[in-house]
Amino acid sequence: MGIRIILADDHKIVRNGLRALLEKKPDMEVVAEAADGRTIVQMAKELSPDVIIMDVAMPDMNGIEATRRILDTVPKTKVIALSMHSDIRFVIEMLKAGASGYLLKDCAFEELTNAIRVVTGNRTYLSPELADSVIKDYSRLISKENLSVFSLLTDREREVLQLLAEGEATKEIAIKLGISIKTVETFRKQIMNKLDIHSIAELTKYAIREGLTSLES
């Protein structure tokens, strides 16, 4: 049996291209695709893939949150981030969430297949152009960690913030997360107070800047 892979990216053309290339490899099999973070979390639980190729910026739930949740429930699955974001903050946060690899979307396809084989061998893979920066910037970033959205807000607060930034109404968020409207409003107040941001427009800008959402799709 080949390496079982799920593709998680909100751009169908990216998923189609990756599937076509990966399925030419005799030791690899694409078993499913997902267009948002919440779907990939559910798929991972149901299918227990060997590897997930994960975009960082996805609607509904970003790749960092999705990675953290997946590895809480399916710890043997390996996650490789495949992203347009070269900002070292995103690399560090993906690795802290438990990802085994991080590649940029402009990498050669052979680098991706190599990374898949590396992580299934229980090793970590970073694009060469990122590795040096991660080592140089790690201590600087850790010293500023208290300024990161991943330190300032709880998991649920980040989840609510992303949905607010993506234009979801309070009632829609409540239904999606299985909580009351009043609880959503409480989370929104807590988020605004912690960040000292008091409008949805500014929250949206903050969420984009911190990589919680791209709003591209």
C-alpha positions as MATLAB code, in Angstrom:
seq = 'MGIRIILADDHKIVRNGLRALLEKKPDMEVVAEAADGRTIVQMAKELSPDVIIMDVAMPDMNGIEATRRILDTVPKTKVIALSMHSDIRFVIEMLKAGASGYLLKDCAFEELTNAIRVVTGNRTYLSPELADSVIKDYSRLISKENLSVFSLLTDREREVLQLLAEGEATKEIAIKLGISIKTVETFRKQIMNKLDIHSIAELTKYAIREGLTSLES';
ca = [
       0.000    0.000    0.000;
       1.283    3.444   -0.927;
       1.548    6.581    1.201;
      -2.045    7.775    1.743;
      -2.335   11.539    1.248;
      -5.047   14.167    1.744;
      -4.759   17.526   -0.022;
      -6.035   20.588    1.862;
      -6.139   23.805   -0.167;
      -8.982   26.208   -0.934;
      -7.932   26.525   -4.581;
      -9.286   23.664   -6.675;
      -6.711   24.202   -9.422;
      -3.910   23.645   -6.879;
      -5.528   20.443   -5.607;
      -6.121   19.158   -9.140;
      -2.523   19.831  -10.135;
      -1.069   18.189   -7.049;
      -3.344   15.154   -7.392;
      -2.378   14.640  -11.042;
       1.330   14.769  -10.206;
       1.210   12.712   -6.999;
      -0.835    9.931   -8.546;
       1.956    9.358  -11.050;
       4.108    8.195   -8.148;
       3.683    4.429   -7.616;
       4.179    4.714   -3.848;
       1.680    7.549   -3.294;
      -2.116    7.712   -3.294;
      -4.384   10.764   -2.888;
      -7.366    9.532   -0.859;
      -9.287   12.800   -0.402;
      -9.310   16.578   -0.823;
     -10.545   19.421    1.384;
     -11.138   23.106    0.647;
     -11.225   24.427    4.230;
      -9.724   23.726    7.614;
     -12.841   22.423    9.335;
     -13.401   19.824    6.610;
      -9.828   18.572    6.715;
     -10.039   18.067   10.494;
     -13.086   15.825   10.027;
     -11.530   13.964    7.082;
      -8.378   13.273    9.060;
     -10.413   11.687   11.863;
     -12.330    9.505    9.402;
      -9.477    8.459    7.106;
      -6.313    8.592    9.272;
      -4.046    9.451    6.301;
      -0.293    9.051    6.394;
       0.305   12.627    5.192;
      -1.735   15.820    4.820;
      -0.497   18.522    2.464;
      -1.858   21.610    4.225;
      -2.264   25.175    3.028;
      -1.728   27.682    5.854;
      -4.380   30.228    4.828;
      -7.756   28.534    4.365;
     -11.337   29.668    5.017;
     -13.397   28.644    8.060;
     -10.337   27.365    9.943;
      -6.739   28.167    9.036;
      -4.087   25.519    8.541;
      -2.340   26.187   11.851;
      -5.495   25.578   13.901;
      -6.430   22.605   11.736;
      -2.983   21.049   12.186;
      -3.163   21.398   15.949;
      -6.590   19.740   16.104;
      -5.695   16.948   13.703;
      -2.579   15.966   15.619;
      -4.500   15.978   18.908;
      -6.742   13.224   17.541;
      -4.640   11.522   14.812;
      -1.069   11.911   16.114;
       0.471    9.463   13.641;
      -0.542   11.601   10.658;
       2.227   13.805    9.268;
       1.361   17.352    8.169;
       3.361   19.224    5.547;
       2.566   22.903    5.116;
       2.575   24.017    1.479;
       2.155   27.767    1.545;
       2.745   31.027   -0.265;
       3.716   32.537    3.127;
       7.463   32.707    3.643;
       7.113   34.825    6.815;
       9.030   32.950    9.498;
       6.212   33.518   12.011;
       3.990   31.178   10.010;
       6.730   28.562    9.739;
       7.317   28.644   13.500;
       3.606   28.470   14.331;
       3.065   25.522   11.969;
       5.991   23.663   13.538;
       4.700   24.456   17.036;
       1.286   23.114   15.971;
       3.030   19.836   15.137;
       3.683   20.027   11.388;
       6.553   17.853   10.162;
       7.408   19.987    7.153;
       7.037   23.398    5.539;
       7.480   24.154    1.829;
       6.747   27.177   -0.313;
       4.286   26.842   -3.187;
       6.907   27.832   -5.724;
       9.011   24.768   -4.869;
       9.693   22.085   -7.465;
       7.335   19.111   -7.404;
      10.224   16.732   -6.729;
      10.971   18.664   -3.535;
       7.421   17.970   -2.348;
       7.665   14.236   -3.022;
      11.024   14.180   -1.263;
       9.479   15.959    1.733;
       6.648   13.412    1.843;
       9.133   10.559    2.016;
      11.245   12.382    4.620;
       8.335   13.034    7.021;
       6.968    9.500    6.698;
      10.402    8.439    7.916;
       9.704   10.427   11.118;
      11.996   13.305   10.204;
      11.308   16.997    9.650;
      11.621   18.760    6.301;
      12.024   22.507    5.709;
      12.610   24.176    2.355;
      16.328   25.050    2.221;
      15.519   28.742    1.726;
      13.539   28.710    4.992;
      15.816   26.596    7.182;
      18.530   29.215    7.723;
      15.987   31.917    8.521;
      14.198   29.706   11.036;
      17.442   29.027   12.891;
      18.521   32.697   12.838;
      15.140   34.142   13.789;
      13.855   31.519   16.235;
      15.196   33.099   19.417;
      14.092   36.572   18.321;
      10.583   35.330   17.597;
      10.323   33.416   20.857;
      11.262   36.560   22.794;
       8.365   38.352   21.088;
       5.954   35.428   21.415;
       3.704   37.332   23.811;
       2.797   39.602   20.881;
       1.542   36.723   18.726;
      -2.160   36.037   18.209;
      -1.369   32.425   19.080;
      -0.309   33.504   22.560;
      -2.737   36.353   23.136;
      -5.928   34.450   22.289;
      -7.259   31.023   23.205;
      -8.007   28.388   20.556;
     -11.734   29.207   20.631;
     -11.105   32.958   20.510;
      -8.917   32.531   17.429;
     -11.612   30.402   15.843;
     -14.273   33.051   16.476;
     -11.936   35.808   15.269;
     -11.320   34.039   11.964;
     -15.049   33.531   11.355;
     -15.801   37.161   12.238;
     -13.073   38.322    9.859;
     -14.544   36.148    7.108;
     -17.891   37.922    7.440;
     -19.858   35.306    9.363;
     -22.804   36.699   11.357;
     -23.050   36.029   15.095;
     -25.913   33.565   14.590;
     -23.993   31.690   11.857;
     -20.925   31.413   14.087;
     -23.061   30.125   16.963;
     -24.572   27.401   14.765;
     -21.237   26.438   13.224;
     -19.464   26.136   16.586;
     -22.417   24.660   18.483;
     -22.538   27.459   21.052;
     -25.077   30.135   21.963;
     -25.315   33.576   20.378;
     -24.605   35.095   23.788;
     -21.405   33.048   24.070;
     -20.252   34.256   20.643;
     -20.885   37.843   21.734;
     -18.891   37.218   24.909;
     -15.981   35.832   22.892;
     -16.114   38.861   20.571;
     -15.902   41.228   23.551;
     -13.011   39.257   25.040;
     -11.139   39.329   21.728;
     -11.621   43.069   21.331;
     -10.522   43.743   24.897;
      -7.409   41.542   24.663;
      -6.327   43.046   21.347;
      -7.528   46.585   22.129;
      -9.325   46.574   18.786;
     -12.935   47.710   18.759;
     -14.290   47.333   15.229;
     -14.871   44.370   12.938;
     -12.960   46.120   10.144;
      -9.850   46.433   12.306;
     -10.263   42.880   13.587;
     -10.366   41.717    9.978;
      -7.145   43.571    9.144;
      -5.506   42.063   12.230;
      -6.624   38.526   11.328;
      -5.195   38.874    7.816;
      -1.918   40.309    9.104;
      -1.541   37.456   11.613;
      -2.259   34.796    8.995;
      -5.572   33.584   10.433;
      -7.310   34.222    7.116;
      -6.398   35.431    3.666;
      -9.903   36.330    2.383;
      -8.598   35.541   -1.088;
     -11.234   33.023   -2.046;
];
